[in-house]
Amino acid sequence: MMTTVRPWYREPWVWLLIALPLTAVVGGIVTIYLAVSTSDGLVVDDYYERGKAINLDLARDHAAARHRLAARFSIDARDNRIRLVLASSGYRPPAVLRFSLLHPTRAGHDQVVLLEQSASGDYHGVMAKPAEGHWYVQLEADDWRLWGSMTVPTAGQVILKPLPGE
């Protein structure tokens, strides 16, 4: 009675024993590649300076509340045009406003658009198409700012107000 000896590479248990450590090595290489090639957008180098700037930002929020400012805007999905209406109480708004679309975790996706006032009093501007997901929105002039949030794709208008507690 003769038994046939199969070569080692034909044995399934050998490949199972090789596959387990090999997956760990491949996973480690992928992890190292991701760590080196992407930046951590959540960590800022100047956290102390940013902390000191919070008081200045709070003064801008108080100024928006004092002027009783509120804004509503919509984004046309076809051509990414922004149309913004600013409501105020006795405040004459500037001809140009700064509109910032801020991603919560990826600073590289942030956009800043200058909105120009039209003859009707509305503000208009064009932006690049934002990625789907949650976004923070900031509208500002020299001495005030308004905040809000939205989800892309957006349906309807978004309201911007001074931060709560102002």
C-alpha positions in Angstrom: 0.0 0.0 0.0 1.5 3.3 -1.1 0.6 6.7 0.2 1.1 9.6 -2.1 2.9 12.5 -0.5 1.6 15.9 -1.8 3.9 18.8 -2.1 3.7 21.4 0.8 2.1 24.0 -1.4 -0.9 21.8 -2.1 -1.8 21.5 1.6 -4.6 23.9 2.7 -3.4 24.1 6.3 0.0 25.6 5.2 -1.8 28.4 3.4 -4.0 29.1 6.4 -0.9 29.4 8.6 0.7 31.7 6.1 -2.4 33.8 5.5 -2.9 34.9 9.2 0.4 36.6 9.7 0.4 37.9 6.1 -2.9 39.8 6.7 -1.4 41.4 9.8 1.6 42.5 7.8 -0.6 43.9 5.0 -2.8 45.7 7.5 0.3 47.2 9.1 1.6 48.5 5.8 -1.8 50.1 5.0 -2.0 51.7 8.4 1.5 53.2 8.0 0.7 54.5 4.5 -2.5 56.2 5.8 -0.7 57.7 8.8 2.1 59.1 6.6 0.0 60.3 3.6 -2.9 62.0 5.4 -2.9 64.9 7.8 -4.7 65.1 11.1 -7.1 68.0 10.6 -8.3 68.0 14.2 -5.0 69.1 15.8 -3.9 72.8 15.6 -0.5 74.0 16.5 -1.5 77.3 17.8 -4.2 76.2 20.3 -3.3 78.8 22.8 -3.6 81.6 20.3 -6.9 80.2 19.2 -8.1 80.2 22.8 -7.2 83.8 23.2 -9.1 84.6 20.0 -12.4 83.2 21.4 -13.0 86.4 23.4 -12.8 88.4 20.2 -15.2 86.0 18.5 -17.7 86.3 21.3 -17.7 90.1 20.9 -18.6 89.6 17.3 -21.5 87.4 18.3 -22.7 90.0 20.7 -22.5 92.6 18.0 -24.7 90.4 15.7 -27.3 90.1 18.5 -27.2 93.8 19.2 -28.0 94.5 15.5 -30.7 91.8 15.6 -29.2 90.1 12.6 -30.5 86.9 11.0 -29.9 85.5 7.6 -31.4 82.8 5.4 -29.8 81.4 2.4 -30.2 78.7 -0.2 -27.8 77.0 -2.6 -28.9 76.2 -6.1 -27.8 72.6 -6.7 -27.4 73.0 -10.4 -24.8 75.8 -10.5 -23.9 76.1 -6.8 -25.1 79.7 -6.6 -25.7 81.1 -3.1 -28.6 83.5 -2.5 -28.7 85.1 0.9 -31.1 87.5 2.5 -29.9 89.4 5.6 -32.5 90.8 8.0 -31.6 93.4 10.5 -33.1 96.1 12.7 -31.8 99.5 11.7 -28.4 98.2 10.6 -27.0 99.0 7.2 -25.1 95.9 6.1 -21.9 96.1 4.0 -21.8 95.6 0.3 -19.7 92.4 0.6 -20.1 89.6 3.2 -17.8 86.7 3.8 -19.6 83.3 3.6 -17.7 80.3 5.0 -18.6 76.7 4.6 -16.7 74.7 7.2 -16.4 70.9 7.3 -16.4 69.6 10.9 -13.3 67.4 10.5 -11.6 68.1 7.2 -10.2 71.7 7.0 -9.1 71.0 3.5 -12.7 70.9 2.3 -13.6 74.4 3.8 -14.7 77.1 1.4 -14.8 80.9 1.7 -17.0 82.9 -0.7 -17.4 86.6 -0.9 -21.1 87.4 -1.4 -21.9 90.7 -3.1 -25.0 92.7 -2.5 -27.3 93.1 -5.5 -29.7 96.0 -6.2 -32.5 94.2 -4.5 -30.5 93.9 -1.3 -29.9 90.2 -1.5 -26.4 88.7 -1.6 -25.2 86.4 -4.3 -22.1 84.3 -4.9 -20.8 81.1 -6.5 -19.0 78.3 -4.7 -17.6 74.9 -5.5 -19.8 71.9 -5.1 -19.5 70.8 -1.4 -19.2 67.1 -0.5 -22.3 65.4 1.0 -22.6 65.5 4.7 -22.8 67.8 7.7 -21.3 71.4 7.4 -21.0 74.5 9.6 -21.8 77.8 8.0 -20.4 81.2 9.1 -21.5 84.6 7.7 -19.4 87.5 8.8 -18.6 91.2 8.3 -15.9 93.2 10.0 -17.6 93.4 13.4 -20.2 90.6 13.6 -20.8 87.0 12.6 -23.7 84.6 12.3 -23.6 80.8 12.6 -25.6 77.9 11.4 -25.3 74.3 10.2 -26.6 72.4 7.2 -26.6 69.0 5.6 -25.6 68.6 1.9 -27.6 67.9 -0.2 -29.8 70.6 1.4 -33.5 71.0 0.8 -34.8 74.5 1.2 -33.4 77.4 3.1 -30.9 77.5 6.0 -31.2 80.0 8.8 -28.1 81.7 10.4 -28.3 83.4 13.8 -25.9 84.7 16.5 -24.6 81.8 18.7 -27.1 80.8 21.4 -26.9 82.7 24.6 -26.2 86.0 22.9 
